[in-house]
């Protein structure tokens, strides 16, 4: 069963998409005793945040792309600013990118922005589809270090278990039964 602070990697993209409710959810999936099938998809998505392999900044500059989902959740501008600066600093995202168009950003910067946005939402569960792709060794290490202090459950997809030392492998069957 998943618990806060759990760290898992899976090698099945379908599994991660179902957890994010991007495909049909597992019928027996539940969160804190409530069946996923009884929840509206938007309620489930408030619990689970997905960062895909190709970051999507929604055509917005970095600051707006990070703030947008926080604004939708009714978070105050001051708190949005605080969370944005906190996670940008921890992940090493330079402030010089804040006003840049997504087209002017490197793939690494786009990926960092996507992770700042996800972490600033403070969801109970984070899902990452190949989270270290497009990141330099330094940026990848910063992301890994940031994860060590999080109370959230994190599930990532990756085909190389050596990248996830100390993380538990999790089968599709286990997720279907235990989540």
N, C-alpha and C positions, 0 to 999 in steps of 0.2 A: 504494500500500500504506500502511496506517496505521502510524504510528510514534509513540512517546511524544512528547507535546507538540503533536501535530497538532491543528488546529482546523478543523472543517468545519461547514457548515450545509447542511441539506437542506430541500426543501419538500414532502416526501412522508412523511406519518405512518406509512404502512404500512412504509416502509423502516426507520424508527426502531424500530417495534414488532418487526420481525423481528430487528434487531440485539439487542434486549433479550430476544429469544426469547419474546415475548408472542404471536407468531403463528408459523407454520411458518418455521423458519430457511431461509436460502438454502442449497441443497444444496452449493454450492462454498465456503461460508463456512468460514474457518479462523482460528485464533489461534496465532501462533508455530509454524506448521507442522502443528498438530493440527486435523483436520477437526471442525467443530462437530457434524456428524452422529455422530461417534464419542464425543462428550462427553455426559455426563448433563446435563440442563438445569440442575440445581442447581450443577454445576461451572462451566458457562458463566455463570450469574448471579453467581458470586463474582468473575468478571472484569469484568462489565459491570453498572453500576448505572444505573437509569432513574429520573429524576424527572419525573413526569407533570405535566400542566397543572393538575390538581386534586390538591393535596396530601392525602395520607391519613396521619393520625397514629395510626391504628389504635385510636382511642378513648382514647388515653393522653395524659397531660400531656406537655409539651415534653421535659422531661428523660428521661422513660421512653421516649418515642417515638424519641429519638435513641439512647439506650443499647441498646434492644432488639436491633437487628441486630448491634451490636458484641458484645453478650453471646453471641449465637448463634454468633459466630465465635471465641469463647473469649478475647476480649481482656480484660485485667485491669481491675478497677474503676478503678485509678489512671490507666491509659492512657485509658480511656473518658472520665474526668473531664477529663484533659488535652486530648484531641482536641475534646471538646464545647466547652470554654471557648475554645480557640484559634479554632475556626471560628465560634462565636457572636460573639466579639469582632470577627473580620475581617469578618463580614457585618452587624455592627451590631445583633444580636439582643439586646434588653435582658434582663437576668437576672430582671426582674420577671415574665416570662412563664413561667418554669420550671415552676411548679406549677399553671398555669392549664389548665382543661379546654379541649379543642379548640373547643368551642362558644363559649368566652369570648374566643377569639383572632380577630384580624382575618385576612382572607385573606392579606394581606401577611405577617403573622407566621407563619401556617401554611406559606406558601411558603418563608420563610426557614428555618424549622425543618426542612423537607424537604431543603433544600440543605445545612444543617449536618449532618444525618444522612448524606447521600450523600457529602459531602466527608470526614467523619470515618471513613468506611469505607475510604478511600484505594484505590479500585479502579483498575485500569489504564485502564479506559474509562468515561467518564461520558456519559450520554445525557440530554438535556434537551428535553422537549416544551414549546415556548414558554416558556423559562425566565424571561423577564422579565415575563410577564403577571402582573398583580396586584401588581407591585412599584412603589414610588414611584421617581422618578428617582434619588434618593439610594441607595436599596437596590439598584436595578438597577446603578448604577455601582460599588457595593461588590462585587457579585457579579462583574461584569466584571473589576474589578481583582484579585480573588482568583484568577480563572482565569489571569491573565497569568503567575503564578508556578508554576502546577501542571505537574508532569511528565506528567500523564495526558493521554490522547487525549480530546478532547471533541467530540461530535457533537450538534448541536442542530437542531430543526426550527423553521422560521420562514418566513413567506411574504414577509418584507420584508428583502431583502439589505442594505439600508442600515444595518440594526441590527448588522451583523456585519462592519464594516470590518476588513480584514486577514484575515478567515477565508475559507477556500476553499469555493466551492460544490461539492457532490458529488452526482453523479447516482445514481439507484438502480442503474443498470448498473455503475457504478464500485464501489459498495459490494459488490455481488454478486461482482464479479470480484476485487477487491483485498483485502478484509478478511480 
